[in-house]
Amino acid sequence: MTLKEARGILGLGLTATRQEIQAAYRRAARRWHPDRAPAGAEAEYRARMQEVNAAYHRLREFLEDYRFRLEETAAPLDYQSWWEDRFNTGVWGGRPRSADRKKDK
């Protein structure tokens, strides 16, 4: 099951906190639990509950594998140099820095 499918089953957007994921799971479980199924619809409810469980476990696996940066950082003062330090390498290239321009002359 993909993350997109799991989000769709639980009715989540692209961003969610752990608490929001758990709340969405509980809402879906209350809705689709087989004990709440009307007469004759137990098989459908059981199948939907299995989808809900699979979606919840897929999202939990993703969160457990994700590595969080555990430090508080202030916003960078110079966004241009911040961007260049992270993304101005390799394939992206970008515009040359002032020191590089002086060497070319």
Residue pairs with C-beta under 8 A, 6 or more apart in sequence:
1 54
1 55
1 58
2 58
3 58
3 59
3 62
5 55
6 54
6 55
6 56
6 58
6 59
7 13
7 14
7 16
7 55
7 59
9 28
9 51
9 52
9 54
9 55
10 21
10 24
10 25
10 28
10 52
10 55
10 56
10 59
11 24
11 27
11 28
12 20
12 21
12 24
12 59
16 24
18 63
21 56
21 59
21 60
21 63
25 52
25 55
25 56
28 52
29 49
29 52
30 36
32 45
32 48
32 49
32 52
33 45
33 49
34 42
34 45
34 46
34 49
36 45
37 44
37 45
37 46
76 82
84 94
84 97
87 94
88 94
96 104
